[in-house]
Amino acid sequence: MFGFIRQRAACRGNHASSLERGIRATALRTFSSSGKEMTVRDALNSALDEEMSADPKVFLMGEEVGEYQGAYKISRGLLKKYGPERVRDTPITEAGFTGIGVGAAYYGLKPVIEFMTFNFSMQAIDHIINSAAKSNYMSAGQISVPIVFRGPNGAAAGVGAQHSQCFAAWYGSCPGLKVLVPYSSEDARGLLKAAIRDPDPVVFLENELLYGESFPVSAEALDSSFCLPIGKAKIEREGNDVTITAFSKMVGYALKAAEILAKEGISAEVINLRSIRPLDTSTINASVRKTNRLVTVEEGVPQHGVGAEICATVVEESFYYLDAPIERIAGADVPMPYAANLERIAVPQVDDIVRAAKRICYRSH
Amino acid sequence: MAQLTQRAATFQRTLSAAAFSVSSTRCLNTASTSPITVETSLPFTGHKIDPPSRSVETTPQELLSFFRDMALMRRMEIAADSLYKAKLIRGFCHLYDGQEAVAVGMEAAITKKDCIITAYRDHCIFLGRGGTLLEAFAELMGRKDGCSKGKGGSMHFYKKEGGFYGGHGIVGAQVPLGCGLAFAQKYSKDENVTFAMYGDGAANQGQLFEALNMAALWDLPAILVCENNHYGMGTAEWRAAKSPAYYKRGDYVPGLKVDGMDALAVKQACKFAKEYALKNGPIILEMDTYRYHGHSMSDPGSTYRTRDEISGIRQERDPIERIRKLILSHDLATEKELKDTEKEVRKEVDEAIAQAKESPLPDPSELFTNVYVKGLGVEAFGADRKELRAVLP
């Protein structure tokens, strides 16, 4: 499907930042349009395929990743191409296989550990934090952990309380981890490739409902050396009146809200965070200094959440630029209910974002 | 001890003591590598496997090095006890004295390309893997010449180039990690094995069984070594485990019960296990051992054990005394020479401590180093973010 050039392309920060400057300069259409569209699922699949092809140390491990082709078909075709040594089906034992993955990373391999959903990562969270995140520090650089933990995060549709939690804030508060939150197919490709190449432990939070969504991809993004910088947000839509920060599925909602707001004469700047840790506070602050108003959007609960952190950093760095208090749109402070109507009001909807933006512009009635 | 002096007195030295200088390179004559066969204290007990013979091949050189290495480890741990009481070591300090035979016996059977991973009672394993006394003491005292630059502490010693992967504080976590090392060795076609060590307390951890299941499914060269010192902190094994026959707990995975106070038995078992694991996948070794100290420096170790029990083990089963008796009975050194070795070792330890005390505390900028391998130029903050901030390298 794509030209899999066998490249051991170094994804250095310098290289990426010139690329990223290119992205920010014209906000959206930096890359030559390829006319191609790609689902997030295919984007992730191609990223895994290319990185496994380029580096024999990369392997995939998790439940159903092999013969089942992936619980969400993200790893379709990889078993056939790379064999059972490199695409490992595991028993349902997260603590065990996550520990095994981290141990393999200690030795120098580059594991990609799939959690069927991040809810199950809690069974293995000790290994993610104590065995992976902290090792490079505790060993003063002797034991590095080049591992990626990936899988769907947050609410799906009707899966209930134990299968709907968003872990962005939890993992985002751990020094030693990098936490990425792709939205589009380009995000998925570029960030997963960057994550696999990164020498540190990366928590890669996908979203089940985005897997089937199609996005246009540039020719550059289709290249096997394509990488996005870790720790840099993307301005998805430029605007002047209010900044809206979002990540993962909420980026789509924020963009829809921006369309509605535009019709009412409010120009919203939508920031796709892409990275929870490190958080791109300079992009956020630069935007708020321009628009003077901020709405943060996230699926997880507001208390101790990503929005709370963004509020704090903006108050610290850009207090005198704010024309209104910051608004947080977040998930309801409840475990996720099952009934469709309750579920709908337990997570942010486009209306909620629009309402908050109007309120902050003193336009609500 | 009385028995020992009596036996020593019956031996006549044919060569004058002056002909030998007492050091670890003492036996340079050709006889030093000539094989001696010794019987282990007890036969091995196997679970779903035929145990190895209790006749162990060794050499005078090996026995003398066992003595010296164990004496060094013993001295290091005793010295750490004093440093802790002098408040030069802070936080946790879990001492290994009594268990030295496991560390030295294992090293004698393997290479530095094999991996060892253990929990927090790691000082002596670190030494066995090539760590120095200075690195150990400096780390314990939180100085920059420590093996983890003072940032790890007692529970986080590492020596990657010696195949030692730590040093872990979370009970049981090191076992899946060790199976991961074995996974990587097999993936890389390295023909080496990993020894994942854990205690009788950790033996009940679920993640151990999860990892063992996968190790067995995938034939990983993983050797799980239960250092059964019979107490998980203050809880005796019979109060924690329905089945304290830890070598049998692998069920479908074979196991061997070993006298962990007999360095030669440990060596034989580890050699056997390595050969087995390279061909067949995981195996469990239960080392029957004992710690003289409590669980850690905050535990006197005598509220859940009788003093008679502790002194009884010291008299009957001490690993260093066993080797001393062996050396003397085979006429490989005199009692005086062995005592001189112990004095030498003590001097070495004292010098290392003096040197470690000279080592400074890490520079405050080290607070922010090694958070990441690739820091991406990200900012990190101290308690007062306006006061203390840094860019992660």
Interface residues (C-beta under 8 A of the other chain):
Chain A: G13 F59 E85 R88 T90 P91 T93 A95 G96 F97 T98 G99 I100 G101 V102 G103 A104 A105 Y106 Y107 G108 L109 D126 H127 N130 S131 S135 N136 Y137 M138 S139 A140 G141 Q142 I143 S144 P146 P175 G176 K178 D198 P199 D200 P229 I230 G231 P278 T281 E316
Chain B: C115 I117 S148 K149 G150 K151 G152 H156 Y158 K159 K160 Y165 G166 G167 H168 G169 I170 A173 V175 P176 L177 G178 C179 G180 L181 A182 F183 A184 Q185 Y187 S188 G206 Q207 F209 E210 A211 N213 M214 L217 W218 T369 N370 V371 Y372 V373 K374 L376 G377 V378 E379 A380 R385
